[in-house]
Amino acid sequence: MFENIDVALLARFQFAFTMSFHIVFPAFSIGLASYLAVLEALWLWRKDDSFLTVFNYWKKIFAVAFGMGVVSGIVMSYQFGTNWSVFSDKTGPVIGPLMGYEVLTAFFLEAGFLGVMLFGLNRVGPKFHFFATSMVAFGTLLSTFWILSVNSWMQTPAGYDINAVGQFVPTDWWAVVFNPSFPYRLAHMVLAAYLTTAFVVGGVGAWHLLKQQDNRSARIMFSMAMWMATIVAPLQILAGDFHGLNTLKHQPAKIAAMEGHFDTRQGAPLILFGFPNDEMEKVDYAVEIPNLGSMILTHTWEGEIKGLKAWPRQERPPASIVFYSFRVMLVVGFAMAALGLWSAWRRVRRDLYGSRNLYRAALLMTPSGFLAVLAGWITTEVGRQPYTVYGLLLTADSISPLEAPAVGGSLIAFIAVYFVVFTAGIFYILRLMGEDPNKAVAAIDIGPSRAAGIAPGPALAKRRRPAGSD
C-alpha cells in the first residue's frame, strides 16, 4: 500500500498530523492558565465571588485541555526515536538538554501545583491557592520558553560546533538558548496563546449572553476577552512585523516563499493574493500593490527582496503551501484586531453588552486563534524545508532507516486513535463550555466535591458579598 511512497514524506506527514492535534492544546492552556491566575487575583482583590465562579468554570476546562496536551505531547516525543533517529543522534547534544530542562523545570512545576490548584482551595487557603495557580501559569510560560528555544535553534542555529562524527555539540549555551530568532518567536507564540484563549473565552461568554443578557459570569468573560483582543491583537501584528524582519535576515528563502516572490526585485510589490506556480516559477493571477512589499520588509520604497530563483530548486521551500498559510494567519490576525476595535468602540459608548451582532461576531471568531496558530506553525515549519536544522541538516538525511509500510501503518493507527480519543475530548470540552457558568458551578457545590475545594466552602464564606455591576 505504501511501497511507492517516499518514507520521509510519510514521516513528515505523521509528525505534522500529531503536531496539529498537539499544538492547539498548549496554545489554549498557556493562555487559560494565566487567565485563571488573573481571575483569582481579581477575586482576592475585589472580594467578588463572581470571579471565583468564572474561575471554577474555566478550571475544569483547563484540566481537560491540559491532560490532552500532555498525552499528545508524549506521543510526539516517541517519534524522535522511531522516525527521526538520525536527527536525534546528530542534534541530541544540543536539543536533548533543552528538552530535559523543560521537563525538570516547567513540567514538574506545573504537575507539582496542578493538584493544589484543582482541588486544594479549602485545604490550603485562598492565598496559597493563588500562589499555586500562579505557579501553574508560570510553568506553562516556562515550558513555552524551552520548547521555543529548541524550535528556534533549529531555525537559526547558533553556539554550536560539529564534531568528527557529524553531531552538533554546544560551545556556547547562552547562544544556543538565546539564538537569533528566539526572542521574536517567543513573543509571537505567547501573544498567540493569549489571543487564542481570549477568543475562546469571548466566544463562550457571547454564547451565554445571547441566551441570557444579564448573565453576570458571561459578562465578566466577554469583557475581559474583549480587553485582551483590543490590546493584544495590535501588539501581535507589531510583533509579527519584527519577527518578519528577523526572518528576512536569517531565512530569506522562507520570506520569498511567504511573499510569493520568485524574482529578485527592487521595489518589490506586496502580493495580496494569487496562485503560486513552483513549476513555472511565478504567481498566476497575482493581485498586488506596487512597492509595498519592499516598504514592509525593508522599510524603504526601493528595497531589494530576494526571490526564490536566487536558490537552487532543491534548496527552496514549497512556495504554494507557505504562501497560503501565511495569508490565512494574516487575515485571521487582522480580523481579531477588527473585533477588538469594534468592542472598544462599544465600550467607549458604554454599550458593550448592547449589540447582539457583536456577540455573534465573537462567537464566530471562537476558533480563530487555533486557526491562526496552525497556519503560523505551517508557515514556520514548511518554510524551513528542505532542512530540519536550517542550512545544515537536510530533512531527507534526518530520517530513520525505516521502510515506508512501517511508517504508513503507524500513521493509520495514529489517525484512527486520535480521531476517537480527541473527538471525545473535544466534545466533552464543548459540553462543559455549553453549561451555564452559574448553574455548572452551583451543581458542584453538592456532595464530596465540596471537600475537594471546588465550592467556596466555609473557609471562604466570609468573603461572599452580593455581586456588583461590571
C-alpha angles and dihedrals in degrees: 000000000000100000094109097045122096109255092217090055091051092048091049092049091049092052091045091050095051092041092052090057093043103046096060093061098053089043088056098039094048092059095036093054091055090045090054091051091051092048092052092046090053090049092052092044101043097029089222113145091206088079090052090051091054090044093055091045095055094037091072092049091048091053092055094044092047092052093049090049092053093049094048091046093054091054091053094052091058091059091066087067100036105040104014105038094135090053090048092050095049098042099030096100089059108032097030095071091043091054089046091053089053091056096041095048114021103028095042090048092051094044093045095055100029094086092050091050094049101040111008109078095107093038102052103023132244099287098050089041089056088050089053092049090049091051091052089051091047090048092056090052091047090052089052089051094057098039092049090048090056094047093044092051089055088052098043108015117201141157096038143112130200116237129212094276094050100260123142108238124187119247098168117025092190090058091044095053097037096041118166098272099036101092092049094047092046093052092044094050097045091050089047090053092050091049092047091055093042093056093046091050091043092049093050091047090050091050092056093042090055087058098037117019096195098047101140096200092048090050091054091051094047096045095048092045093051091049088055092048092048095050106029103040093065089044089053091053089052092047089050090055092053090046090052092052090051090049091050088057098046105023107026093160090061091052091049090054093045092051096039095239116153097163124058106244142175111223091021116196125237105246106213095184142343143123114279112219110199092183095053092033096231143092111252119220092002118190105204146165113223118247095351093109091060091045092054097043102035100019088231127101095230100033117147119246118191116232127216091257087073087075129056113259093250091058097051127097116234102273099203097059095044093044094054098040091051091053093048089054092048095048092049092047094053090045088055091051091048092053090048091052091047091053091046090054091051090047093052088053088051089239104106092136097042102082120078088184089062089052091050092049091050090049091050090051095052095107094037094102093055090049091051093047092050092046091048092049091050090049092051099044102036089043089059092060139149085036137066090193103033113253093350114060121036120220090231089058094048099063126107118248093261136141118244095241091058092054092041093051093052089046091057090048091051092050093051096046095042095052092051098043100037095040088057092046094048091046089053092049091050089049091053090048091051093058117097106255095226095047094042093054093041089055090056092056090077125086131345094346088073090067090050091069098252095116121059091249130183094301090063100036092098089062094058119111133157113285110259132207125287 
